[in-house]
């Protein structure tokens, strides 16, 4: 009976591990229908339940296999902690904290952040730890010279391995963001003349493209400045492109002017590259500012199918909507040519001023939303964009109403939707900020406007400025200056009542510009030109 009794004890101690889907501290919640759920929420945590332990007089030692596995886990935890990925206590148990540390390590190295190490990833991590321990003063010098700190050691060792040992670890650690030094220097150069930071640019889809263009088995890099949103690097026809081709001595930079680039557009022989379409390298040409384009006519809305005898629809093919991203590139060029933004003192054309402010608010929305997006675990920017598109669909009626109703009437409908979700306001607010950035990045103006409406409904009235801009400029909405004034007033009244600015927080003079320009849009002649008083005109008396 003794073997049976021991087997019963073993069966009684089986661990039951139901998975509890949790979103503790998640800043992204699900909306109605689950359009934004687990894909952009924090990873579910596991809670382990164990049956009460029974007293036993003896306990067999764990097998040598388990002991070896636990020691391997301890080595992994030690290395993770050393490189700044908090794995907690070195106990050999790979719990949720250790898994998060592994995901952080994988993300830093450009691996898929699964939380589960492949054999190569584990060997590289532990081998790098032993190498760092044996490095002595050299290791300390490398850590001190890297903006990534001790994590920079991993990046340096990886780059050295990718370059076949041709670049010293001390030199390769000069790169940032896990990139070779020369590529990182180009990123920093571009960031100086762009609204996003270098860190945000590196994470932006399409900014850096990887491929083995010259066929030498090493990674080559293509940097496309058209996705920065900055007109400094673009003209009306093309944007600056940097191609970095690998050689045994490092990387060589090739400069081009192109648009919507892919690695397949280039042919590289060792470090020298050429565009396939013309067969010769093109150096970046001087950027010539383009004039502000005339506003495009607002397309006739396409009505839904209706029963016979309904209003006829003579416009079966809907025109292609104007690109706000392209428009802002042009606006930025004109702004640079004019020596800076229009101020309240220099205001002469309200439409030009509001065009600049629309693009400014778009840049701020992209920056803050992408900062939140970078904290999302387990979802790519494409997945976020796909789910945020559904966000815009849910509020489509309210977005359409913006072109037809007053701001107060529109907000009644949005408020009812917010109440129907049953989701905490803090979660909805952060979700809306992410979808606002996602909509602007993909030129999905329906999603961007839906997100702005959501934020206004949640008490963040300064976001009403966005809706005013879309109405005054005719992007994503019918051009309606009369309705735009109400949204501008809603935002300005909130700011004057002490609300925290969300756009240009260090530019308090913006409020005066917006107030004056909105009055001019409404046909207020007193706001459009300074009043000349009698005392301001000098009178001279001339004696005969």
C-alpha positions in Angstrom: 0.0 0.0 0.0 2.9 2.3 0.6 3.5 3.1 -3.2 -0.2 3.8 -3.6 -0.2 6.1 -0.5 2.8 8.1 -1.9 1.0 8.3 -5.3 -2.1 9.7 -3.6 -0.1 12.3 -1.9 1.5 13.3 -5.2 -1.8 13.6 -6.8 -3.2 15.7 -3.9 -0.4 18.3 -4.4 -1.0 18.9 -8.1 -0.8 22.7 -8.8 -4.0 24.2 -10.3 -3.1 27.3 -12.3 -6.2 29.1 -13.7 -5.3 32.2 -15.7 -6.9 35.3 -14.5 -7.2 37.9 -17.3 -6.2 41.1 -15.4 -5.4 44.6 -16.5 -3.9 45.9 -13.3 -2.4 49.3 -13.9 -3.2 49.0 -17.6 -3.6 52.3 -19.3 -5.5 50.9 -22.2 -9.0 49.4 -21.7 -11.4 47.6 -24.0 -14.2 49.5 -25.7 -17.6 48.3 -26.5 -17.4 45.1 -28.5 -13.8 44.5 -27.3 -12.1 46.5 -30.1 -9.3 47.5 -27.8 -8.6 44.7 -25.4 -5.9 42.4 -24.5 -3.8 43.1 -27.6 -2.9 46.6 -26.3 -3.3 45.9 -22.6 -0.6 44.6 -20.2 0.0 41.0 -20.4 -2.3 38.9 -18.1 -0.9 37.8 -14.8 -1.1 34.3 -13.5 -2.2 33.5 -10.0 -1.2 30.1 -8.7 -3.4 28.2 -6.2 -1.9 25.3 -4.3 -3.7 22.7 -2.3 -3.0 22.8 1.5 0.3 21.0 2.2 0.1 17.7 4.1 2.6 16.8 6.7 5.0 14.1 5.6 7.7 12.5 7.6 10.1 12.3 4.6 10.7 14.3 1.4 12.7 13.1 -1.5 15.4 15.4 -3.0 14.6 16.9 -6.3 16.0 15.2 -9.3 19.3 16.2 -10.9 17.4 17.4 -13.9 15.3 19.9 -11.9 18.4 21.0 -10.0 20.2 21.7 -13.2 17.3 23.6 -14.6 17.0 25.7 -11.5 20.7 26.6 -11.6 20.3 27.6 -15.3 17.4 29.8 -14.2 19.6 31.4 -11.5 22.3 32.1 -14.0 19.7 33.8 -16.2 18.3 35.9 -13.4 21.8 36.9 -12.3 22.6 38.1 -15.8 19.3 39.9 -16.3 19.8 41.8 -13.0 23.3 42.7 -13.9 22.3 44.2 -17.2 19.5 46.3 -15.6 16.5 44.0 -16.3 14.9 43.5 -12.9 14.3 39.8 -12.5 13.9 40.0 -8.7 15.4 37.4 -6.3 17.8 34.9 -7.8 15.8 31.9 -6.7 15.7 29.8 -9.9 11.9 30.3 -10.3 11.0 32.0 -13.5 7.9 33.9 -12.4 6.1 36.9 -13.9 8.8 39.3 -12.8 11.5 37.2 -14.5 9.4 37.0 -17.6 9.0 40.7 -17.8 12.7 41.1 -17.4 13.3 38.7 -20.3 10.8 40.7 -22.4 12.8 43.8 -21.6 16.0 42.2 -22.6 14.5 40.8 -25.8 13.1 44.3 -26.8 16.5 46.0 -26.2 18.2 43.5 -28.4 15.6 43.6 -31.2 14.3 40.1 -30.5 10.6 39.2 -30.3 9.5 40.1 -26.7 7.9 36.7 -25.9 9.2 36.4 -22.3 10.6 33.0 -23.2 14.3 32.8 -24.1 15.5 30.8 -27.1 18.7 28.9 -26.6 20.7 31.5 -28.6 19.2 34.4 -26.5 20.1 32.6 -23.3 23.6 31.7 -24.3 24.2 35.3 -25.6 22.9 36.8 -22.3 24.9 34.6 -20.0 28.0 34.7 -22.2 27.8 38.5 -22.2 27.6 38.5 -18.4 30.7 36.4 -18.0 32.5 38.6 -20.6 31.5 41.8 -18.7 32.7 40.3 -15.4 36.1 39.5 -16.9 36.4 42.9 -18.6 37.6 44.8 -15.5 38.4 48.5 -16.2 37.5 48.1 -19.9 33.9 47.1 -18.9 33.6 50.0 -16.6 34.8 52.4 -19.3 32.3 51.1 -21.8 29.4 51.4 -19.4 30.4 55.0 -18.5 30.6 56.0 -22.2 27.3 54.5 -23.2 24.0 56.4 -22.9 22.3 53.1 -22.3 24.5 52.4 -19.3 25.2 48.7 -18.5 22.6 47.7 -21.2 24.9 49.3 -23.7 27.3 46.4 -23.1 24.8 44.0 -24.6 24.3 46.3 -27.6 28.1 46.6 -28.1 28.7 42.9 -27.9 25.8 42.3 -30.4 27.1 44.9 -32.8 30.6 43.5 -32.6 29.2 40.0 -33.4 27.2 41.3 -36.3 30.2 43.1 -37.7 32.2 39.9 -37.5 34.6 41.3 -35.0 35.7 44.1 -37.4 34.6 46.8 -35.0 35.9 47.1 -31.5 33.4 46.9 -28.6 34.5 50.3 -27.4 33.7 51.9 -30.8 30.5 50.0 -31.3 29.1 51.1 -28.0 29.1 54.6 -29.3 25.9 53.7 -31.1 22.5 54.5 -29.6 19.2 52.6 -29.6 20.9 49.3 -30.6 22.3 50.8 -33.8 25.8 51.1 -35.2 27.5 54.4 -34.3 27.2 55.9 -37.8 23.5 55.0 -38.1 22.8 56.4 -34.6 24.6 59.6 -35.4 22.3 60.1 -38.5 19.2 59.4 -36.3 20.4 62.1 -33.8 21.0 64.5 -36.7 17.5 64.0 -38.1 15.9 64.3 -34.7 17.4 67.8 -34.1 15.3 69.1 -37.0 12.2 67.0 -36.2 9.5 67.2 -33.6 9.8 63.6 -32.4 12.8 62.6 -30.2 15.4 60.3 -31.5 14.0 57.5 -29.3 10.5 58.0 -30.8 11.8 58.1 -34.3 13.6 54.8 -33.9 10.3 53.2 -32.8 8.3 54.8 -35.6 7.2 52.3 -38.3 9.1 52.7 -41.6 11.7 55.2 -40.2 14.5 52.5 -40.1 14.3 49.6 -42.5 16.7 46.6 -42.3 17.8 44.4 -45.1 21.0 42.8 -46.5 21.1 45.0 -49.6 24.7 44.2 -50.7 24.4 40.4 -50.0 27.3 40.1 -47.7 25.3 38.5 -44.9 25.2 41.6 -42.7 22.4 44.0 -41.9 22.2 47.2 -43.9 20.1 50.1 -42.8 17.7 52.5 -44.7 16.5 55.7 -43.0 13.4 57.3 -44.5 12.9 60.9 -43.2 9.4 61.1 -44.9 7.9 59.5 -41.8 9.3 62.1 -39.4 6.5 64.6 -40.1 9.2 67.3 -40.5 9.3 69.4 -43.7 13.0 70.2 -43.0 14.0 67.0 -44.7 11.5 67.1 -47.5 10.5 69.2 -50.5 7.4 68.9 -52.6 8.7 65.9 -54.6 10.9 63.8 -52.3 12.5 63.4 -48.9 16.1 62.8 -47.7 17.0 59.1 -47.5 20.1 57.6 -45.9 21.4 54.1 -46.9 24.1 52.5 -44.8 25.8 49.6 -46.4 28.1 47.3 -44.5 31.8 46.7 -45.3 34.5 44.8 -43.5 35.6 48.2 -42.1 32.2 49.4 -40.9 29.3 51.1 -42.6 29.3 53.6 -45.5 26.6 56.2 -45.8 24.9 57.0 -49.1 22.5 60.0 -49.4 19.5 60.1 -51.8 16.3 62.0 -52.4 13.2 59.7 -52.8 9.7 59.1 -51.5 8.1 56.0 -50.0 11.3 54.1 -50.1 12.0 50.4 -49.6 15.3 48.5 -49.5 14.4 47.0 -52.8 14.8 50.4 -54.5 18.6 50.3 -53.9 21.5 48.2 -55.2 24.7 48.2 -53.2 28.1 46.8 -54.0 30.0 46.7 -50.8 29.6 50.2 -49.4 28.5 52.0 -52.5 24.8 52.2 -53.3 22.7 53.4 -56.2 18.9 53.7 -56.8 17.7 51.0 -59.1 15.5 53.3 -61.1 18.3 55.6 -62.3 21.4 53.4 -61.8 23.5 56.2 -60.1 23.6 57.6 -56.7 21.7 60.8 -56.1 23.0 63.2 -53.5 20.5 65.0 -51.4 19.5 68.2 -53.2 18.8 71.5 -51.5 15.3 71.7 -50.2 13.2 74.3 -52.0 10.2 75.5 -50.0 6.9 75.0 -51.8 4.1 77.6 -51.7 1.0 77.0 -49.6 -1.4 75.1 -51.7 -4.9 76.4 -52.3 -7.5 74.5 -50.1 -8.9 71.5 -51.9 -12.7 71.5 -52.5 -14.6 69.6 -49.9 -15.9 66.3 -51.5 -19.6 65.7 -51.7 -20.5 63.2 -48.9 -21.4 59.7 -50.3 -24.9 58.8 -49.0 -25.7 55.3 -47.9 -28.0 53.1 -50.1 -31.6 54.1 -49.9 -34.9 52.7 -51.1 -36.2 53.6 -54.6 -37.4 57.2 -55.0 -34.8 58.4 -52.5 -32.5 61.4 -53.2 -30.4 60.5 -56.2 -26.7 60.1 -55.9 -24.8 61.4 -59.0 -21.3 60.9 -57.4 -20.7 57.2 -57.3 -16.9 57.4 -57.0 -15.7 59.3 -53.9 -12.7 61.5 -54.4 -9.5 60.7 -52.6 -9.2 62.6 -49.3 -6.4 65.0 -48.9 -3.4 63.9 -46.8 -3.0 65.9 -43.7 0.5 64.6 -43.3 1.5 65.9 -46.7 -0.3 69.2 -46.1 1.6 69.7 -42.8 4.9 69.1 -44.6 4.1 72.0 -47.0 2.9 74.2 -44.1 6.1 73.6 -42.2 8.1 74.6 -45.3 6.2 77.8 -45.6 6.6 78.5 -41.9 10.4 78.0 -42.2 10.6 80.3 -45.2 8.6 83.0 -43.3 11.1 82.8 -40.4 8.8 81.1 -37.9 5.2 80.8 -36.7 2.6 83.6 -37.1 2.1 85.4 -33.8 -0.7 87.5 -32.5 1.3 90.6 -33.4 2.0 89.5 -37.0 -1.4 87.9 -37.7 -2.8 88.9 -41.1 -4.4 85.7 -42.5 -6.4 83.7 -40.0 -6.5 80.6 -42.3 -2.7 80.5 -42.5 -2.4 80.9 -38.8 -4.8 78.1 -38.1 -3.1 75.8 -40.7 0.1 76.2 -38.7 -1.6 75.5 -35.4 -3.4 72.4 -36.8 0.0 71.0 -37.7 1.5 72.0 -34.4 -1.2 70.3 -32.4 -0.8 67.2 -34.6 2.9 67.1 -33.8 2.2 67.3 -30.0 -0.5 64.7 -30.3 1.9 62.3 -32.1 4.6 62.8 -29.6 2.5 62.3 -26.4 0.6 59.4 -28.0 3.7 57.6 -29.2 5.2 57.9 -25.7 2.2 56.0 -24.3 2.3 53.5 -27.2 5.9 52.6 -26.4 4.7 51.3 -23.0 2.3 48.8 -24.5 3.4 45.2 -24.2 2.5 42.5 -26.7 1.2 44.7 -29.6 2.9 46.1 -32.7 2.1 49.6 -34.0 0.2 48.0 -36.8 -2.0 46.1 -34.4 -2.7 49.2 -32.4 -3.6 51.1 -35.6 -6.0 48.3 -36.7 -7.8 48.4 -33.4 -7.9 52.2 -33.2 -9.6 52.2 -36.6 -12.5 50.4 -35.0 -12.5 53.1 -32.4 -13.2 55.7 -35.1 -15.9 53.5 -36.6 -17.8 53.4 -33.2 -17.9 57.2 -33.1 -18.5 57.7 -36.8 -21.9 59.3 -36.3 -20.4 61.9 -33.9 -17.5 62.7 -36.2 -20.0 63.2 -39.1 -22.2 65.4 -36.8 -19.2 67.8 -36.3 -19.8 69.2 -39.8 -23.5 69.7 -39.1 -24.2 70.5 -35.4 -22.9 72.8 -32.8 -20.2 71.7 -30.4 -22.8 71.3 -27.5 -25.1 69.1 -29.5 -22.2 66.9 -30.7 -20.8 66.5 -27.2 -24.2 65.2 -26.0 -23.9 62.2 -28.3 -20.3 61.6 -27.4 -21.1 61.8 -23.7 -23.8 59.1 -24.0 -21.3 56.8 -25.8 -18.7 57.3 -23.0 -21.3 56.4 -20.4 -22.3 53.3 -22.3 -18.8 51.8 -22.3 -18.6 51.2 -18.6 -14.9 51.7 -18.7 -12.9 53.8 -16.2 -12.3 57.4 -17.5 -8.5 57.1 -16.9 -8.4 54.1 -19.2 -10.5 55.7 -21.9 -8.4 58.9 -21.8 -5.1 57.1 -22.4 -6.7 54.9 -25.0 -8.0 58.0 -26.8 -4.5 59.6 -26.6 -3.0 56.5 -28.2 -5.7 56.4 -31.0 -5.3 60.1 -31.6 -1.6 59.6 -32.4 -2.3 56.4 -34.3 -4.9 58.2 -36.4 -2.6 61.1 -37.3 0.3 58.8 -38.1 -1.8 56.7 -40.6 -3.7 59.8 -41.9 -6.9 58.2 -40.5 -8.6 61.5 -39.7 -11.9 59.8 -38.6 -10.1 58.0 -35.9 -8.1 61.1 -34.9 -11.2 63.2 -34.6 -13.1 60.5 -32.7 -10.3 60.3 -30.2 -10.2 64.1 -29.8 -14.0 64.1 -29.2 -13.6 61.4 -26.6 -10.9 63.4 -24.7 -13.1 66.5 -24.7 -16.0 64.5 -23.3 -13.8 63.2 -20.6 -13.2 66.7 -19.3 -10.0 67.6 -21.3 -11.5 70.6 -23.0 -8.2 71.9 -24.5 -8.5 69.0 -27.1 -11.5 70.9 -28.6 -8.9 73.0 -30.4 -8.3 70.0 -32.7 -11.9 69.8 -33.8 -11.9 73.6 -34.5 -8.8 73.2 -36.7 -10.3 70.3 -38.7 -13.4 72.4 -39.3 -11.6 75.6 -40.2 -9.2 73.8 -42.5 -11.6 71.2 -44.0 -9.5 68.1 -43.1 -11.7 65.2 -42.0 -14.7 67.5 -41.9 -16.6 70.0 -44.0 -15.0 73.4 -43.9 -17.2 75.3 -41.5 -15.6 78.3 -39.9 -18.9 79.2 -38.2 -18.9 75.8 -36.3 -15.2 75.9 -35.7 -15.5 79.1 -33.6 -17.5 77.2 -31.0 -14.8 74.5 -30.6 -12.1 77.1 -30.3 -14.1 79.0 -27.7 -14.6 75.8 -25.7 -10.8 75.1 -25.6 -9.9 78.8 -24.9 -12.5 79.2 -22.1 -11.1 76.1 -20.4 -7.5 77.4 -20.7 -8.5 80.8 -19.3 -10.2 78.9 -16.4 -6.9 77.2 -15.4 -7.0 74.0 -17.5 -3.6 72.4 -18.2 -2.5 73.1 -21.8 -1.9 70.0 -23.9 -0.5 71.8 -26.9 2.5 74.1 -26.6 2.4 74.2 -22.8 5.4 76.5 -22.8 3.8 79.0 -25.2 1.1 80.9 -23.2 0.9 83.4 -26.1 -0.8 80.8 -28.2 -4.1 81.6 -26.5 -4.1 85.2 -27.7 -3.3 84.1 -31.2 -6.1 81.5 -31.3 -8.6 84.0 -29.9 -7.8 86.7 -32.4 -7.7 84.3 -35.3 -11.0 82.7 -34.4 -12.6 86.1 -34.2 -11.3 86.9 -37.7 -12.7 83.6 -39.0 -16.0 84.7 -37.7 -15.8 88.0 -39.7 -14.9 90.3 -36.8 -13.3 93.2 -38.7 -12.0 94.7 -35.4 -9.8 91.7 -34.9 -8.5 91.6 -38.4 -6.8 95.0 -38.4 -5.5 97.3 -35.6 -7.7 100.3 -34.8 -6.0 103.6 -35.4 -7.0 106.3 -32.9 -6.8 110.0 -33.3 -4.1 110.3 -30.7 -1.9 107.9 -32.7 -1.7 110.2 -35.8 0.8 113.1 -35.4 -0.3 116.6 -36.4 2.2 119.2 -37.3 1.6 123.0 -37.6 3.5 124.7 -40.3 4.0 128.5 -40.1 4.0 130.5 -43.4 
